[in-house]
Amino acid sequence: MIQDIRHKSLVTHDDVTALNFIRRSVAYVFRQYHKQGLRSHVMEVLNPDDFLKQTQGVLIDGVRCFPWAEPIKMLRIFRTKFDSLEEAFDEIRKLRIVETYLPEDSYAKSHEFFVDYIRDDTRDIILCGLQEYVDGEVLNPWDLIDENLVADLFSRMKVGSGRAPEMTTGQRIQRFQKKAKAFIDGAKKMILETRYVPDFAGVANLLVTAQGDIKLVDINNISKISFEPDIVLDDKGYPVCDKSIEAIWMLEKGLLDTPVDDTDPLYKRFLDPKRVQEVKYFEEKFHSDLALNSSNELKPQGGCS
């Protein structure tokens, strides 16, 4: 029996090319991305020539080098099982909301598509996305964010060869702050007007590019938010809505020159000290349950001793 790819913890090139909706003669190499989401497998799509150079090396001035193969695209294979095509289309509608409210250069562009996933005698709808690859440094909302941190992120990135415009670090920071403000304003407007929020809380969901852009790369984890007293948990038990709003507040406090308005309706509701303590409880429980489940998966199942 063929194992459902959505249930696999590790996906290889052979797993992808064995899928019924992928051509056997595909001219690309698929490599699992180092950051995997709870809701999707993320695969790098590589040029085979670049992959060979990385694995076999190339001589440069008599020295064998192994240049890293940069992805052409990112392939997402969603783990979610949909009961109907309409339910699947709801996921696409949420993505369109993000594209409407966030600045065009502040999220990874993606082309979503549905396929018939066939294995043995089973047939399912599966959602995939072919997403823009974004090269950048992680902007972790939970770090101590200030101008020095942003300058350090820029210092780690490649410049030249068309990757970054000719600017001083100060000019790059100014450009980034302007982009960050537009991003934060768009995110807050989206939450208030649509009651939807992307996952801004994930450690590697936001990147800073060498061009000075802020980029949301996990664009498919979008949750319905509630302004009621009860704390909304996602299907994994994580308080993603509250933590995402807290992440926006952290970014605004650390990146922008203007003081944060604590009377803002979002912050006043979701950053109330009592509510923050309740959210902390659910967050700690989520991580505890996740660690326990991971530990159980590693334990041998059955057998004799």
C-alpha positions in Angstrom: 0.0 0.0 0.0 1.3 3.5 -0.9 1.7 5.7 2.1 -0.2 9.0 1.9 2.5 11.7 1.3 0.6 14.1 3.6 1.4 11.7 6.5 5.1 11.5 5.9 7.6 13.3 8.1 10.3 13.2 5.5 9.7 13.7 1.8 12.4 13.0 -0.8 12.8 13.7 -4.5 11.6 10.2 -5.3 8.5 10.7 -3.2 7.6 13.8 -5.3 8.3 12.3 -8.7 6.2 9.2 -7.7 3.1 11.4 -7.3 0.5 10.7 -10.0 0.3 14.4 -10.9 4.1 14.9 -11.4 5.7 13.9 -14.7 8.2 11.1 -14.4 10.5 12.9 -16.8 10.5 16.1 -14.7 13.6 18.2 -15.4 14.1 19.4 -11.8 15.4 18.1 -8.5 13.2 18.3 -5.4 14.9 18.8 -2.0 13.1 19.1 1.3 13.4 22.7 2.7 15.0 23.0 6.1 11.9 24.6 7.5 8.8 22.4 7.3 5.3 23.7 8.2 2.8 21.9 10.3 0.3 22.2 7.5 2.4 21.6 4.4 5.5 19.9 3.0 7.9 22.5 1.6 10.2 21.3 -1.2 12.9 23.3 -3.0 12.7 23.1 -6.8 16.3 23.0 -8.1 18.0 23.3 -11.4 19.7 19.8 -11.9 22.9 21.4 -13.1 23.1 23.6 -9.9 22.4 20.5 -7.8 25.2 18.6 -9.5 27.7 21.5 -8.8 26.7 21.4 -5.2 27.0 17.7 -4.7 30.0 16.9 -7.1 31.7 20.2 -6.9 33.2 22.5 -9.6 36.8 23.6 -10.2 37.5 27.3 -9.7 41.1 28.3 -10.2 42.2 24.8 -9.4 40.2 24.6 -6.2 37.1 22.3 -6.0 34.1 24.3 -4.7 30.6 23.2 -3.8 28.3 26.2 -4.5 24.9 26.0 -2.8 22.1 25.3 -5.3 19.6 28.1 -4.9 16.0 27.1 -5.5 14.1 28.2 -8.6 10.8 27.9 -6.8 9.3 26.4 -3.7 6.7 23.6 -4.0 4.1 23.3 -1.1 2.1 20.2 -0.7 -0.7 20.7 1.8 -1.4 18.1 4.4 -5.0 19.2 4.9 -7.7 16.8 3.7 -10.6 18.5 2.2 -14.2 17.1 2.3 -15.2 19.1 -0.8 -13.9 21.3 -3.6 -15.7 24.2 -2.0 -13.8 23.7 1.2 -10.5 23.7 -0.8 -11.5 26.9 -2.5 -11.9 28.6 0.8 -8.2 28.3 1.3 -7.6 30.2 -2.0 -10.0 32.9 -1.0 -8.1 33.5 2.2 -4.9 33.9 0.2 -6.6 36.5 -2.1 -7.4 38.5 1.1 -3.6 38.7 1.9 -2.9 39.8 -1.6 -5.5 42.5 -1.4 -4.3 44.1 1.9 -0.6 43.6 2.1 1.8 45.6 -0.2 2.6 43.6 -3.4 6.3 43.3 -2.6 5.8 42.1 1.0 4.7 38.5 0.5 6.0 35.6 -1.5 4.0 35.2 -4.7 2.4 31.8 -5.2 0.3 30.0 -7.8 -2.1 27.5 -6.1 -3.5 24.5 -7.9 -5.7 21.5 -7.1 -5.0 18.0 -8.3 -6.5 14.6 -8.0 -4.2 12.7 -5.7 -4.5 9.0 -6.6 -2.8 6.2 -4.6 -3.9 2.6 -4.8 -7.8 2.8 -4.9 -8.0 6.1 -3.1 -8.7 9.4 -4.8 -8.5 12.8 -3.0 -8.3 16.5 -3.7 -5.0 17.9 -2.8 -3.9 21.5 -2.7 -0.4 22.5 -3.9 1.4 25.8 -4.4 4.3 26.8 -6.6 5.8 29.7 -4.7 8.4 32.4 -5.3 11.7 31.6 -3.6 12.8 34.5 -1.3 16.4 34.9 -0.4 16.8 36.8 2.9 17.5 36.7 6.6 14.9 35.7 9.2 13.2 38.6 11.0 12.1 36.9 14.2 9.4 39.0 16.0 10.5 37.6 19.3 14.1 38.9 19.1 15.1 42.2 20.6 14.3 44.2 17.4 16.0 47.5 16.9 18.1 49.4 14.3 21.2 47.5 15.3 19.5 44.1 14.7 18.3 45.2 11.2 21.8 46.5 10.4 23.3 43.2 11.4 20.8 41.3 9.2 21.8 43.4 6.2 25.5 42.8 6.9 25.0 39.1 6.5 23.5 39.3 3.1 25.1 39.1 -0.3 25.3 42.4 -2.2 26.2 43.1 -5.8 25.3 41.0 -8.9 21.9 42.6 -9.0 20.9 41.2 -5.5 20.8 44.6 -3.9 20.8 48.3 -5.0 23.8 50.4 -4.2 22.9 51.9 -0.9 24.5 52.6 2.4 23.4 50.6 5.4 21.6 53.7 6.7 19.7 54.1 3.4 18.8 50.5 3.4 17.5 50.7 7.0 15.4 53.8 6.1 13.9 51.9 3.1 13.2 48.9 5.2 11.5 51.0 7.9 9.2 52.5 5.2 8.4 49.1 3.8 7.8 47.7 7.3 5.3 50.5 8.1 3.3 49.8 4.9 3.4 46.1 5.8 2.2 46.7 9.4 -0.5 49.2 8.4 -1.8 46.7 5.8 -1.8 43.8 8.2 -3.8 45.8 10.9 -6.3 47.0 8.3 -6.8 43.5 7.0 -7.5 42.1 10.5 -10.0 44.9 11.4 -11.8 44.8 8.1 -11.8 41.1 7.2 -11.2 39.3 10.6 -8.5 37.3 9.1 -4.8 37.2 10.1 -1.8 35.3 8.6 0.7 33.6 10.9 3.1 36.4 11.7 4.3 34.6 14.9 6.3 31.8 13.3 10.0 32.2 13.9 10.9 32.0 10.2 7.7 33.3 8.6 9.1 36.8 7.9 12.3 37.6 6.0 14.4 40.7 5.3 15.8 40.8 1.8 19.0 42.5 0.6 16.8 45.0 -1.3 15.4 46.2 2.0 12.0 44.5 1.7 10.0 42.6 4.4 8.6 39.4 3.1 5.9 37.1 4.5 6.8 33.6 3.2 4.3 31.4 5.1 1.3 32.8 3.2 -1.0 29.9 3.6 -1.6 29.7 7.3 -4.4 32.2 7.6 -6.8 32.1 10.6 -10.3 33.6 11.3 -10.0 36.0 14.2 -12.5 36.7 16.9 -12.9 39.8 19.1 -14.8 37.8 21.7 -13.3 37.2 25.1 -12.5 33.5 24.4 -9.0 32.8 23.0 -9.2 31.1 19.6 -6.9 28.1 19.1 -6.0 26.7 15.7 -6.4 23.0 14.8 -3.1 22.3 16.4 -4.0 24.0 19.7 -1.9 27.1 19.2 -3.2 30.6 19.9 -2.0 31.8 16.5 -4.4 34.9 16.3 -3.3 36.4 19.6 0.4 35.6 19.0 0.3 37.1 15.5 -1.1 40.4 16.8 1.5 40.4 19.5 4.1 39.8 16.8 2.8 42.9 14.8 3.0 44.9 18.0 6.6 43.7 18.6 7.6 44.7 15.0 5.9 48.1 15.2 7.6 48.8 18.6 11.0 47.8 17.3 11.1 48.9 13.7 9.2 52.2 13.5 10.4 55.6 14.7 6.9 56.6 16.1 5.7 55.4 19.5 3.2 52.6 19.5 -0.4 53.7 20.2 -1.5 51.4 23.0 -5.1 52.6 22.6 -5.2 51.0 19.1 -8.3 48.7 19.1 -6.2 45.6 18.2 -3.6 46.1 20.9 -6.1 47.2 23.5 -8.1 44.0 23.0 -5.4 41.4 22.4 -2.6 42.7 24.6 -4.6 43.1 27.8 -2.3 41.8 30.5 -4.8 39.2 31.8 -5.5 37.9 28.3 -1.7 37.8 27.6 -1.3 35.5 30.6 -4.1 33.2 29.3 -2.4 33.1 25.9 0.9 32.2 27.5 -0.7 29.2 29.1 -2.1 27.9 25.8 1.3 28.6 24.1 3.2 26.6 26.7 0.7 23.7 26.5 1.0 23.7 22.7 4.8 23.3 22.9 4.6 20.7 25.6 2.1 18.6 23.6 4.3 19.0 20.5 7.4 17.8 22.3 5.4 14.9 23.8 4.0 13.8 20.4 7.5 14.1 18.8 8.9 11.9 21.6 6.2 9.3 21.1 6.8 9.2 17.3 10.5 8.2 18.0 9.6 5.3 20.3 9.7 1.8 18.8 6.2 0.5 18.0 5.6 -3.2 18.8 8.2 -5.9 18.4 9.7 -8.3 20.8 12.6 -8.0 23.3 
